Amino acid sequence: MAGTWTQTDIDKLKQAVASGALTVSYAGPPARSITYQSLDAMRSLLAEMVRQVTKPPTFRRFAFSKGFDPPSGSGSGGGL
């Protein structure tokens, strides 16, 4: 499920960490229960989940050309 975490998953894991429970049930699909090895493992996963869910969107700037290149030269327009 890595990489497809939701805010609901984060909230469930936070609630489990706060209560000291090592088993968390996730709705899915597929619905499942996971028993973690320790609270430290849960905290580590929680930090990764938060990083993935709150990651700022990546923006890219594109430049397009219509294929027109201005004439090079002295710029005096002594032309055609």
Sequence and secondary structure as in RCSB ss.txt:
>XXXX:A:sequence
MAGTWTQTDIDKLKQAVASGALTVSYAGPPARSITYQSLDAMRSLLAEMVRQVTKPPTFRRFAFSKGFDPPSGSG
SGGGL
>XXXX:A:secstr
 TT   HHHHHHHHHHHHHT SEEEE  SS EEEE S HHHHHHHHHHHHHHHS            S     SSS
S    
